[in-house]
Amino acid sequence: SSRRAIVVATKGLRKYQLPVLDALGLPLLFTDILTPDVNGALKHKLAFYGNWPQAAQVRISVGDHYVDDVIPPKEFGFKVVWKVVPLDDGLKQLDPFDRPASVRYAENQTVRPDAIIFSLSELPRIVERLEAV
């Protein structure tokens, strides 16, 4: 959609991340690629995201690393979708927005994502629902 920006946000350095993205043919799918060396800030700092948070009506972060992809984006006001490997088959039956209340977290994992997905195939429907709110 022309009204949607899809941005890669990685804690890896651009010189290492870009060749991988290029080899997979992915850069053309993204509006921007954010890396700490280009943005002069680590991923857990708001400055890492540049002007994207202010420019977006809805900010959705999707990631698989709790410390980097759940905690800071929630603190910055993003909607957060956490991609995890399902450890409990019962969770698969739940709506992705109900999974955060049912998943087992580590003791120090007190920040909750808005939705949990097990496959990227679930993501388009989740994004549509988050954008409709």
ChimeraX attribute file (.defattr): number of C-alpha atoms within 10 A of each C-alpha:
attribute: neighborCount
match mode: 1-to-1
recipient: residues
	/A:1	5
	/A:2	4
	/A:3	5
	/A:4	10
	/A:5	14
	/A:6	13
	/A:7	16
	/A:8	17
	/A:9	18
	/A:10	18
	/A:11	16
	/A:12	15
	/A:13	13
	/A:14	16
	/A:15	10
	/A:16	9
	/A:17	14
	/A:18	16
	/A:19	12
	/A:20	13
	/A:21	14
	/A:22	11
	/A:23	9
	/A:24	9
	/A:25	10
	/A:26	12
	/A:27	17
	/A:28	9
	/A:29	11
	/A:30	11
	/A:31	11
	/A:32	14
	/A:33	18
	/A:34	20
	/A:35	23
	/A:36	20
	/A:37	14
	/A:38	11
	/A:39	14
	/A:40	12
	/A:41	17
	/A:42	17
	/A:43	22
	/A:44	19
	/A:45	16
	/A:46	16
	/A:47	15
	/A:48	21
	/A:49	21
	/A:50	14
	/A:51	10
	/A:52	15
	/A:53	17
	/A:54	10
	/A:55	9
	/A:56	12
	/A:57	10
	/A:58	17
	/A:59	18
	/A:60	20
	/A:61	23
	/A:62	23
	/A:63	18
	/A:64	16
	/A:65	12
	/A:66	16
	/A:67	14
	/A:68	16
	/A:69	22
	/A:70	26
	/A:71	19
	/A:72	19
	/A:73	25
	/A:74	17
	/A:75	13
	/A:76	13
	/A:77	13
	/A:78	19
	/A:79	20
	/A:80	23
	/A:81	27
	/A:82	22
	/A:83	22
	/A:84	14
	/A:85	11
	/A:86	14
	/A:87	11
	/A:88	10
	/A:89	8
	/A:90	11
	/A:91	18
	/A:92	14
	/A:93	9
	/A:94	13
	/A:95	13
	/A:96	20
	/A:97	15
	/A:98	14
	/A:99	19
	/A:100	21
	/A:101	13
	/A:102	11
	/A:103	15
	/A:104	11
	/A:105	12
	/A:106	7
	/A:107	6
	/A:108	6
	/A:109	12
	/A:110	9
	/A:111	15
	/A:112	18
	/A:113	24
	/A:114	22
	/A:115	21
	/A:116	31
	/A:117	25
	/A:118	17
	/A:119	11
	/A:120	10
	/A:121	9
	/A:122	13
	/A:123	18
	/A:124	10
	/A:125	11
	/A:126	21
	/A:127	16
	/A:128	10
	/A:129	11
	/A:130	17
	/A:131	13
	/A:132	8
	/A:133	6
